[in-house]
Amino acid sequence: PLAIAVREGSDEGRPIVAVDPDHEAARAFADIAAWIDEHAPSRRTHPELKIL
């Protein structure tokens, strides 16, 4: 289930991570972002697409 504060903040354009970074949901989003940042490739592994 979605936390009410997350839904309300999204509806109002006020993300929970910005307005209440200590909220449980905000910490979860921050943890996910940190994991992605840590595990994402540091460089592109595919060449740019060329449109012919």
ZANUTOR-542865 format. One line per 4 residues: number of its first residue (from 1); their letters; for each residue x, y, z of N, C-alpha, C, O. Coordinates in nm, 3 decimals. Example, Ala and Ser with C-alpha at 12.3 -4.5 7.8 and 13.67 -1.06 7.14 Angstrom:
<rs>
1> AS> 1.319,-0.569,0.780,1.230,-0.450,0.780,1.320,-0.330,0.780,1.424,-0.332,0.846 | 1.285,-0.225,0.708,1.367,-0.106,0.714,1.290,0.003,0.787,1.341,0.114,0.804 $
</rs>
This chain:
<rs>
1> PLAI> 0.083,-0.121,0.000,0.000,0.000,0.000,0.087,0.126,0.000,0.194,0.131,0.061 | 0.037,0.224,-0.068,0.108,0.351,-0.079,0.085,0.434,0.047,-0.028,0.446,0.094 | 0.191,0.492,0.100,0.178,0.580,0.216,0.101,0.705,0.175,0.128,0.763,0.070 | 0.007,0.745,0.258,-0.076,0.862,0.228,0.010,0.986,0.204,-0.018,1.065,0.114 $
5> AVRE> 0.115,1.003,0.284,0.202,1.121,0.268,0.269,1.123,0.131,0.292,1.230,0.075 | 0.300,1.005,0.077,0.362,0.997,-0.055,0.260,1.040,-0.160,0.292,1.120,-0.248 | 0.138,0.987,-0.151,0.034,1.022,-0.248,0.001,1.170,-0.242,-0.005,1.237,-0.345 | -0.021,1.221,-0.122,-0.057,1.363,-0.107,0.056,1.453,-0.157,0.031,1.551,-0.227 $
9> GSDE> 0.179,1.421,-0.121,0.292,1.500,-0.166,0.306,1.498,-0.317,0.338,1.600,-0.378 | 0.282,1.383,-0.377,0.289,1.373,-0.523,0.180,1.458,-0.588,0.205,1.527,-0.686 | 0.059,1.451,-0.533,-0.051,1.530,-0.587,-0.023,1.680,-0.578,-0.065,1.757,-0.665 | 0.048,1.721,-0.474,0.075,1.863,-0.450,0.207,1.909,-0.511,0.241,2.027,-0.504 $
13> GRPI> 0.282,1.817,-0.571,0.411,1.854,-0.628,0.519,1.874,-0.523,0.615,1.947,-0.544 | 0.501,1.807,-0.409,0.598,1.817,-0.298,0.645,1.676,-0.262,0.585,1.612,-0.175 | 0.750,1.628,-0.325,0.796,1.491,-0.299,0.833,1.470,-0.153,0.891,1.556,-0.088 | 0.799,1.353,-0.104,0.823,1.320,0.037,0.971,1.330,0.072,1.005,1.368,0.184 $
17> VAVD> 1.059,1.298,-0.021,1.203,1.305,0.009,1.249,1.449,0.029,1.351,1.472,0.094 | 1.177,1.545,-0.027,1.213,1.686,-0.012,1.151,1.747,0.113,1.216,1.827,0.181 | 1.027,1.712,0.142,0.958,1.778,0.253,0.975,1.706,0.387,0.963,1.768,0.492 | 1.002,1.576,0.383,1.017,1.500,0.508,1.118,1.386,0.486,1.079,1.269,0.480 $
21> PDHE> 1.247,1.421,0.475,1.347,1.319,0.443,1.361,1.209,0.548,1.420,1.104,0.519 | 1.309,1.230,0.667,1.317,1.127,0.771,1.199,1.030,0.768,1.198,0.932,0.842 | 1.100,1.057,0.684,0.984,0.968,0.671,1.032,0.832,0.621,1.126,0.824,0.541 | 0.969,0.726,0.666,1.008,0.590,0.628,1.010,0.572,0.476,1.102,0.511,0.422 $
25> AARA> 0.909,0.624,0.408,0.903,0.612,0.262,1.014,0.693,0.196,1.072,0.648,0.096 | 1.045,0.809,0.249,1.153,0.892,0.193,1.286,0.820,0.206,1.368,0.822,0.113 | 1.309,0.756,0.319,1.433,0.680,0.337,1.441,0.563,0.240,1.548,0.532,0.188 | 1.326,0.500,0.214,1.325,0.389,0.118,1.360,0.438,-0.022,1.440,0.376,-0.092 $
29> FADI> 1.301,0.551,-0.063,1.333,0.608,-0.195,1.481,0.646,-0.202,1.546,0.623,-0.304 | 1.534,0.705,-0.095,1.675,0.744,-0.093,1.766,0.622,-0.101,1.868,0.625,-0.169 | 1.728,0.515,-0.033,1.806,0.391,-0.039,1.807,0.333,-0.180,1.911,0.287,-0.229 | 1.692,0.336,-0.246,1.683,0.286,-0.383,1.771,0.370,-0.476,1.845,0.316,-0.558 $
33> AAWI> 1.763,0.502,-0.461,1.844,0.591,-0.546,1.993,0.568,-0.522,2.072,0.568,-0.617 | 2.032,0.548,-0.397,2.173,0.522,-0.365,2.219,0.390,-0.427,2.330,0.380,-0.478 | 2.132,0.288,-0.421,2.167,0.158,-0.480,2.187,0.172,-0.630,2.283,0.119,-0.686 | 2.096,0.242,-0.695,2.107,0.262,-0.840,2.235,0.338,-0.873,2.306,0.301,-0.967 $
37> DEHA> 2.264,0.443,-0.797,2.385,0.521,-0.821,2.510,0.435,-0.805,2.607,0.448,-0.880 | 2.508,0.348,-0.706,2.624,0.262,-0.680,2.641,0.154,-0.787,2.753,0.119,-0.822 | 2.531,0.101,-0.837,2.538,-0.013,-0.929,2.525,0.023,-1.076,2.546,-0.063,-1.162 | 2.491,0.144,-1.106,2.476,0.184,-1.246,2.614,0.188,-1.313,2.713,0.221,-1.248 $
41> PSRR> 2.619,0.156,-1.440,2.748,0.164,-1.508,2.801,0.307,-1.509,2.725,0.402,-1.521 | 2.932,0.320,-1.495,2.991,0.453,-1.491,3.011,0.510,-1.631,3.040,0.629,-1.647 | 2.997,0.427,-1.732,3.008,0.475,-1.869,2.907,0.401,-1.954,2.854,0.297,-1.915 | 2.883,0.454,-2.069,2.790,0.390,-2.161,2.853,0.263,-2.217,2.972,0.259,-2.249 $
45> THPE> 2.772,0.162,-2.228,2.822,0.036,-2.282,2.775,0.013,-2.425,2.817,-0.084,-2.490 | 2.689,0.100,-2.474,2.637,0.086,-2.610,2.671,0.213,-2.688,2.660,0.324,-2.635 | 2.710,0.197,-2.813,2.737,0.317,-2.894,2.608,0.394,-2.920,2.498,0.340,-2.911 | 2.625,0.519,-2.951,2.509,0.602,-2.984,2.435,0.545,-3.103,2.495,0.488,-3.194 $
49> LKIL> 2.305,0.559,-3.102,2.226,0.518,-3.217,2.251,0.613,-3.332,2.263,0.734,-3.313 | 2.258,0.558,-3.450,2.275,0.641,-3.569,2.148,0.628,-3.653,2.108,0.517,-3.689 | 2.087,0.740,-3.683,1.968,0.740,-3.767,2.013,0.761,-3.910,2.076,0.861,-3.942 | 1.980,0.666,-3.996,2.023,0.672,-4.136,1.917,0.735,-4.222,1.935,0.749,-4.343 $
</rs>
